């Protein structure tokens, strides 16, 4: 598991399910010039590796958890 947490105030509850949509941006001032692709790409890569990305609000910000399955190591 890899976790990334910020202190940017969190994501409005009505938007939290949309953060992985390609092209979606919370607001122009928060994401100037962005295409809204970063989290969609992250989710695509993680899903391709049979993993999961979870987002949740935490005090004063939000946290993204990337969960990837363990792989057996050939000896």
C-alpha positions as CSV (number, residue, x, y, z in Angstrom):
1,X,0.0,0.0,0.0
2,X,1.1,3.5,-0.9
3,X,-0.6,6.5,0.7
4,X,-0.5,10.1,-0.3
5,X,-2.1,12.7,2.0
6,X,-2.4,16.5,1.6
7,X,-3.6,19.4,3.7
8,X,-5.5,21.2,0.9
9,X,-8.9,21.2,2.6
10,X,-10.3,18.0,1.3
11,X,-12.7,17.2,-1.6
12,X,-16.4,18.1,-1.4
13,X,-18.4,15.0,-0.7
14,X,-20.5,15.5,-3.8
15,X,-17.3,15.3,-5.9
16,X,-15.4,12.6,-4.2
17,X,-16.8,9.9,-6.5
18,X,-15.8,11.9,-9.6
19,X,-12.1,12.4,-9.0
20,X,-11.1,9.5,-11.2
21,X,-13.2,10.6,-14.2
22,X,-11.0,11.5,-17.2
23,X,-11.3,15.2,-17.8
24,X,-13.0,16.1,-14.6
25,X,-11.6,19.0,-12.6
26,X,-12.8,20.2,-9.2
27,X,-12.5,23.9,-10.2
28,X,-10.5,26.0,-12.5
29,X,-8.7,27.9,-9.7
30,X,-7.5,24.6,-8.1
31,X,-6.3,23.1,-11.3
32,X,-5.2,25.8,-13.7
33,X,-4.2,24.5,-17.1
34,X,-4.7,20.9,-16.2
35,X,-6.4,18.4,-18.3
36,X,-7.9,16.4,-15.5
37,X,-6.2,13.1,-16.6
38,X,-3.7,12.4,-13.8
39,X,-6.0,10.4,-11.4
40,X,-7.7,8.6,-14.3
41,X,-4.3,7.5,-15.5
42,X,-3.3,6.4,-11.9
43,X,-6.5,4.4,-11.6
44,X,-6.0,2.8,-15.0
45,X,-2.5,1.6,-14.2
46,X,-3.4,0.4,-10.7
47,X,-6.4,-1.5,-12.1
48,X,-4.3,-3.1,-14.8
49,X,-2.2,-4.6,-12.0
50,X,-5.3,-5.9,-10.2
51,X,-5.0,-3.2,-7.5
52,X,-7.3,-0.5,-6.2
53,X,-7.2,3.2,-5.5
54,X,-9.2,4.6,-2.6
55,X,-9.8,8.3,-1.8
56,X,-11.1,9.7,1.4
57,X,-11.2,13.0,3.2
58,X,-9.1,13.3,6.4
59,X,-8.9,16.2,8.8
60,X,-7.8,19.3,6.7
61,X,-7.3,17.4,3.5
62,X,-7.6,14.1,1.6
63,X,-5.7,10.8,1.3
64,X,-5.3,8.5,-1.6
65,X,-4.4,4.9,-0.9
66,X,-3.0,2.7,-3.7
67,X,-3.3,-1.0,-2.9
68,X,-1.5,-3.5,-5.0
69,X,-1.5,-7.3,-4.6
70,X,1.6,-9.1,-3.5
71,X,3.3,-11.2,-6.2
72,X,5.1,-14.4,-5.6
73,X,8.8,-14.1,-6.2
74,X,10.3,-16.8,-8.4
75,X,13.4,-18.4,-6.7
